[in-house]
Each structure stands twice: as structure tokens, then as C-alpha cells.
């Protein structure tokens, strides 16, 4: 029996809905053994972030070394990295240990508006980390920050995806969750040759804390098990759709998603697929093929 292993390099969420906690829950639900390197400890709940306490560079480096010496991950993801120094340490470890199947979730801003990535760290992410990424998963504000392009329509989103891809990553998935006025939540994937849209019916709920972390962790789980990027993205889209569709209704603010909803739906023979609409197609400059 093969035991697939995935590593998350991210911040701790005391409320349990995002960060390390969300990643490990997602890995477990998708049959992957989860490991972690904590970059910062946050004091937060569904109402917002009350404090951010970064780990020292030495602490991050030692955690990475411990994993590298004994528990080679089959895939890994990064989340909140906080500073340019930590980003460079993480990138150096990925190269040194020759870790593969890297998912970068460029976490910059929490749901409540608190900054989770220092401004100077964006340049370090572009220079050191994105060239190592198999998949990078920015939402629209993050894609704007990384590309310097204002995203107002499908054409500008494609331009931003091309710009981010040019930094050296293999796949760019710009998430569409911030387009609140649309009927569907449409994520745009660019692999350097063509665009593919992954769409699911938009669910209007405040209980979306940790969606970005969970989505990226689900992609990582698929990659860890040897799935190609396209199948891992499809898996993640279904996983997060189920997690949002069956909220837990806890907390008085932006509540967490339901990490066990996907597997529960699978056991109920298709409950997930009946609640999810996936439309994938190639998109070219001249229109949809």
C-alpha cells in the first residue's frame, strides 16, 4: 500500500478554518498523509485576524530540514509566507531537496482585510518561488498584485495569467470567487499554451473562510497521488464546491468551510456531483473552441 505524503508550508489559524489546519484536514479527507512547516502563528477567528506572530527564520529553516531529512513529500503547497526572508528560505529548501509538484497559494489578505504578506515579499515571491511552482492559485486581487494588471474582464484576466506564467510557473489558476455578480464561480487555468475555464454554480454564503487554502490543498492532494494538474484542479473544484455547499454554521462572522462534506457526498452516491456543475473548455484569443 502506497502512503502518499503532502507538505504544507503556511501559517497557523487558531480558528481552524484556514492555513495549516485547513490544509491538514483537506489532505486527510483526500487520503494523503499531511505534514507541516509553520511560518507564523495567527490569532484569528471568524470575525477577523487579531494578531500575526511570525516564526523566526531559523525555526522555519529547521522545520524544513527535519522534513527533508526523513519525510520526502510527494507534493507540497505554500500559503502565508509572511516575509521575503522566509520566502527565500522556502525556495532554497525546495531546490536543495529537489521537491516536486509545488503549489503556490500566494496568500496576501485575510477575509477580514488584514494583510498577511508584507509588500516587499511580493517581489521575492516572483523572483524565487513562482519559478519553482507547478501551479499557482491567486484570486483576482492577488493576481492583480502579482501581474500589475487591473482585472476587469476576461481579456485582462488572460493578460494577467500570461504575465504570471512568464515568471516561470507551469500552470496559473486565477480563481473567480471575487466576481460576486456572476451566476457561476469561474476559475481560469493557463498552461502556457491555452486557457481552460472551470465553472461551478456560485453559492451565496458568508461561510467561506479558508476556501483558498482548502482549494490549493486539494490540488496538492491530487498531485501527491500522481494525478496530472488538470485532474487535480477538477478534484479541487469539486471538493471546495461541496465544502461551501454544506456550511458548518459556526462563529459569528466568515465561518469555515466544511472539509468533510466532499467525502460524505461521495458516500451518499453522487450528492456532490448533483450539487456541482463543472464546465471545462479551452479558450483562445478568437473565442471558445
Buried (B, 14 or more C-beta within 10 A) or exposed (E): EEEBBBBBBBBBBBBBBBBBBBBBBBBBBBEBBBBBBBBBBBBBBBEBBEEBEBBEBEBBBEBBBEBBEEEEBBBBBBBBBBBBBBBBBBBEBBEEBEBBBBBBBBBBBBBBEBEBBBEEBBEBBBBBBBEBBBBBBBBBEBBBBBBEBEBEEEEBBBBBBBBBBEBBBBBBBBBBBBBEEEEBBBBBBBBEEEBBBBBBEBBEEEBBBBBBBBBBBBBBBBBBBEBEBBBBBBBBBBBBBBBBBBBBEBBEBBBBBBBBBBBBBBEEEEBBBEBBEBEEEEBEEEEEE
